[in-house]
Amino acid sequence: MSASFLPSRAPRSASGWIPGERLANRVAVPEPRPDAPRIGVLALQGDVLEHLRALRRCGADAVAVRDAAQLAAVDGLILPGGESTTIGKLLVRFGLLEPLQRRIAQHLPVFGTCAGMILLSDELDQDTPQPLVGGLHVRTRRNAFGRQLDSFDTRIEVAGIDGGPLDVAFIRAPRIEAILAEDVEVWARVEGHPVVVRQGHLLAAAFHPEVTGDDRLHARFVAEVRAGLQAGGAAPDGTATVRPPLHTAGPELT
């Protein structure tokens, strides 16, 4: 019979690591400042770890969000890339879809990437229905740039992002087929189609900005969340919002 093993579970603040990083020989990201905005990454499925790392590099208190209590405690949220139908079904299964929709209605800043952009969209260009968070007034087409073998890296100019073209990765990427409201700003296009848009407190990108090491889009999102908190809870579009107080202890990614 093999000997049992009880792992040491040091908290993040003590170890300086997000779980998995040390074994991957990565450099620990410094702990956030006490006044850092708390930004969650929806951690039901998808590329959670890389978003947490990018947010922490940009000075945010980055936490995984898996339930309504954790959702209520964040100042902003990233919906990561992954499989949009799976994430949508898990949002329903774990009772997170309606709480997330309510927080978006209260002007919670949300950044959706790839599958996250699909989930934020009001409409999809497909016949098969799937659960959507909604709020972003666009019609989106899944896998619009091809399947997995058609994935590609590129550099694109993004409005409002200084320092030249942004390094991004399109992985089974969607694209926006139609803008459904005048308040949706197009920040970047590929092949004539919008791939980065902003609508008030909602930001969406068709690609994976978290896997290239170019953190400028994350930094812009963190800066807007921070500015909203410093303004006393004003959303990026200037409207009033309701945010819970910032907490200093956060859930771990396991």
C-alpha positions, 0 to 999 in steps of 0.5 A: 500500500502506498503511503498517503500524502497530505499536501501543504496548502500555503495561502497565496499571500504566504507563498507568492504563487498562483497554484501551478506556477511554481511547477511550471518554473514561472516567476512569481508575480508580486502581491497587489497593493492594499488599494488595488482594484479586485478583479475576478476571472470567471473560473468555470472553464477556460483560460483562467490562470493566464488572465489571473497572471496578466491582471496581477502584472497590471497591479490588480488583486486578481481572484477566481470567481466560481460562485455568487458570493465571490462575484458580489465581491469584485470590482470588475470581471473577466469572462475568459476564452474557452468553450462558450456553450460549456461556460454558459451551461455552467453559469446556469448550473451553478446559479451564476447567470442571473447574478452576473446579468444583474451586476452588469445591469449595475454597471460592473466593468466586464472584459470578455475575450473570445468565448467571453465576447460570445457570452456578452453578445446580445445575439449569435449568428447561429440557429442553435440556442445557447445561454448568453449573459448579454448586455453587449449590443452586437451579433457575433459569429462563433469560429468565424476565422476557422477551426483550431487548425486555422488559429493564428497570431498577429499584430493589430492596431487597437484604438486607445492602446498606445505603443504600437500594434498589439500582439494577439492570438486568434484561437477558434476566434469569433467575430462581430457580424453586426453592431446593434446600437450606436453606443458600441465603439469599434476599437479594432477590425480584422478583415473588415470585421470588428474584433475589439469593441467597447460599450460603456462598462463592457469591453470585448475582444475576439482574441486571446490577449492573455497568452502573448505577454502583451498586457496593454489591453488588460492594463487599460481595463484595470485602469478603467476599473481603478478610475471608476473606484476613485470616482466613487463608483462611476462607470466608464460611461459616466453613469452611477453604479453599485459596487461592493466594498473591496475585500483584501482576502480572496479565493484561491485558484485550485 
